[in-house]
Amino acid sequence: MRGPWIVGVLLAGLLLGACGDPSSGPDTSPPSAPEVSTTTHQRAPASPSPRAPAKAPRVLYLGDSLAMENQKVLGQELRRDLRAKYTSAPYSGTTLCDYLEGTAERSLVPARDKAAALVRSLRPDFVVLQFWGNAWDFTWCMDKITYDGSRERYFKRYEADARRLVEQITTAGGARRPRIVWVLQGPDPITPDRVRRVNGLYQRLAADSDDIAADAGGTVSPGSDRYTWTQHLPCTAYERAHPDYCTQPGRDRTALHRDDDYLHFCLAPTTSTPKPCPVRSPGILRIAREITKTIRQSAG
């Protein structure tokens, strides 16, 4: 019974690495910095959406390879709909502890891009955290604690890191503490129960700290079962009106994943250099629009 699971774990580990730089993995040196500047706000479009809040929010986006591939599309959606001042600093292969201050020497994220450091310098209104929940020995700061090795130890450590991250962001924000947006993850065909528990943790953290959970993962799940993985879903009305996003119009369905990658939503092959997804990808747009809607509702 363990054979398929182990194969899946190895495949997912390779996919996670493919979004980073194989020549600079955890055993040598950290991957290169994100392509999008972590210190420069992106300019808002001249004609914002009429749904935009009265005050343009400042949004900081942090995360792993899923955030790496999403970052450009999310920025476009936030700037168009909310006139947002947007900064992204994702790093492929990371987990929550990589963004904790005090882990610079054992982390894939340099000190300048730790969550608290960016909150102090950018003073965002929202910090969006998108982490699939790295379950394998892929980042130093997890101290070799893996989901396969000890599930309860993994969840205990993951929750402790999440709560520390909330505390560091809160302290860094001071009187202007940003609201944290925890992005709920989509289904995982290898460890579906793990993703369910990770999402449950994000929801509890949001409730405990008056923060927000954005169910972006629900937009890439079948309506009949939130945690059943699927490669294709029926096209939405938006996707039908924009044919590039309805990949199989004759069957009224669109692709969320490539045939060789069940985890990521970019329909272009992964590369050795981390970068935003370079092609139109329905799953990425669905996720970005849900995050944007959640922030819009909170920003008023």
N, C-alpha and C positions, 0 to 999 in steps of 0.2 A: 504493500500500500504506500510505502514511503517513496518508492521509485519515482513516480510521476511528480510528486511534490518536490523532491530534491532536484529533478531536472528543471522544474519550473523556477525554483529558487536560483539555480545557476543561470538560467536564461535571464531572469529579471536582474540579477547582479550584472550580467554583461550589458543589458540594456541601460541600466543606470550609469554604468561606466561609459557607455557609448555617447551619452550626453555630456560627458566631461572629456578630459584629455587623458587617454590611456597611458601616455608617457609621463604623466605627472599625477598619479593616483596617490592614495593614502600612504603607500610605502615609500614615497620619495618626497615630493613637494606638492603644495596645493595647486589646484587648477588655476587657469588665468582668470582675471577679473571679469565681471559681467561686461557685455558689449555696451549696454546702456549705461551712461554715466550715473554714478550713485550720488553725485553732488550737484547736478544741474537739473533744474525743473524743466519739464517739457512745456512749450508754449501752447496755450489753449487756442482752439479755432476761433475765427472771427465771429461766427454766428452760432452761439451755443444753442443747445436744445431748449425749447420752451419749458421743458420739465426741470431744468437746472435749478438748484437751490439758489436763494438770494446771495449767499456767500459761497464763493468757490472753495471747496475743501482741498486741503493738502493731504495727499495720499502717498504712503510709503508701502511698497510691495516687496516682501521678502519670501524666500522659499527655495525649493530644490529644483530638480530638472523640469518638473511640471511648470513651475513658475518661470523658469528660464525660457521655455518655449512659448509661454503665454504672454510674456511681459509686454511685447509690442502691441498686441491686439487689446489687452486690457488698458494700456495707456490711451489708445485711440478711442475706446469706448468712454473712458472716464473724462477725457478732455472734451469730446463731442457732447456728451449728455450732461456733464456736471461742471464744465469749465475747470476741471481739477488741475491743480499743480501737482504733478506726478513724478515720483522718483522710484526706480526699481533697482534692487541689488540682490538678485537671486544667484545662488551657486549650485551647480549640479552635484548630485550625490550627497547633499547635506541632510542633516536632521536638526531638531530644535537646539540641541546642545552646541552645535556649531556657531549659533548666533548669540550664545551667552558670553558676556564679558568674563575674563578670567580663564578662557580656554584658547587663547590665541596660538600658543605653541602646539596645541593638540587639536587643531581645528582646521577645516577647509575654508573658513572665512577669516580674513585678516582683521586686526583690531579696529581699523578705521570703518569697517562695514558691519560691526556688531550691532544688534538691534538698538541697544541703549545709546551707543555712540551716534547712530543716525538720528534717533529721536531727539537727542540733545542739540544736534546741529541743524536739523531740518524743521523741528517743531511741527510735525504732522498732526492733522486732526484724526486720521485713521491710519492704523498699521495693519495691513492685510498679510496674514500668515498662511501660506499654502504649503503644507508638508504631508506627503503621502505616508510618512512614518517609517523611514528606513529601518528595515527589519533584519538586515544582515550586517556583517562585520565590514562595513564599507567606509566608516568614518571613525577616526581615532577617539573622539570624545565619548563614544558610547562604551569604551572600555571592554570591547569584545562581547558585550551583552547583546544577544540576538534572540529573535522570536523563536527560531527553531531550537536553540540551545536551552532556553528557559523562558517560557511564555509569561509566567507571572512576574519573573524578575524583569523581563523586558518592559511589561506594562507599568510596573512600579517605577522603574527608572524613567520611562518616557513621561509619565505624569509628573514626576519630581522635576524634570527638566522644563516641562511646560509651565509649571507653577513658578519656577525660578525666572523664566523668561517674562512672565506677566509681571513679576515683582520688579525686575530690572527696567522694563518699559515704564512701569508706573513711577518708579523713582526718578527715572530720566525725564519724564514728562512734567514732574512737579505739579504746580498749580494748573497746568494745561495738559493734563494727562490725555493722550490720544485714546480713542476707542479702538480696541483690537477686533479685527474681523477674522474669525477662524473659518477657513474654507473647508467645508466638509468634502471628503474625497469620494470618488466614484468607485464602482465595484472592482474587486480584485479576484480574478478567477482561481488564483492559487491559495490565498488566505482570506476568504471572504469574512470570516468571523473577526479577524484582526482589524480589518478596516471598519467593521461595525463598532468595535470597541474604541478604536481611535476616534471615530466620529462622535461617539458617546462622550468621550473625554472632552473633546472640543466644545460640545454643547454644554457640559457641566461647567467648564471654565468660563464660558460666555455668560452663563446665568450667575455664577458666583461673583463676577466682577463687573456686571452691567455692561458687558461687551456684546458682540453679535456673532451669530453663526450664519454663514451664507451657504445654502445647500446647492453649491455648484455641481457637486457630484450627482445630485438628483436629476440634473438636466442631461446626463449621459447614461442614465439608467432606464430600463423599461418601466413604464408606468405601473405595471402589474407587480413588480418586485424590485424594490430599491437596491438590493444587493445582489442581483443577478447580472453577471457580466455579459455584454453583447458587443459584437463588432459593428453591428449596424442597427439603426433605429429609423422609424418612419420620418420622412422629412417634415419639418415644421412649416407653417405658412410662410415665414420669412425665407426659409431655405428654398421653397418652391418658387418664390418671387425672385430669388437670386440664384440662378442655376449653378453657379460655381460652388454653392454650398449644398446642393442636392446631387450627390455623386452618382446616383443611379435613378434618374428621374423616371425611367420606364417602369421601375419597380416601386417607385415612391419611397425610396429609402436612401439613407446617406451613411457613409463610412465614418466611424469614430476613430478607428485604429487601423494601422497598416497590418498586412498579413503577418509580418515578422516582428510585431511589437504590440503586445497586449496592454502595456502600461501607459505609454505616451499617446498624445492625441494629435501630434503633428503628422501630417500625411506625407512629409518628405523624409527620406532616410536620415537617421541620426548621423552625426559627424563627430570627428575627434575634437573639434573646437566648440565649446558651448556658445550657443547663439539663439536668438528668437527664431521661431518657426518661419521659414521663408515662403510658405505657400498657404493658400486659403484652406483652413481646416475646420470643419463644422464643430467638432468637439471643443476646440479652443474657443471659438466664438460663443458657443453656448455657455461655457464656463465664465468667460469674461463678462458676458451680458448679465449673468446672474449675480456676480460680484458687484457689478455696477449698480444693478437694481437695488441690492441690499444696502449699499452706501447711500444711494439716492433717498431711500425711504428713511434712513437714519438721519441724514443731513437735513431733511425737511425741504 
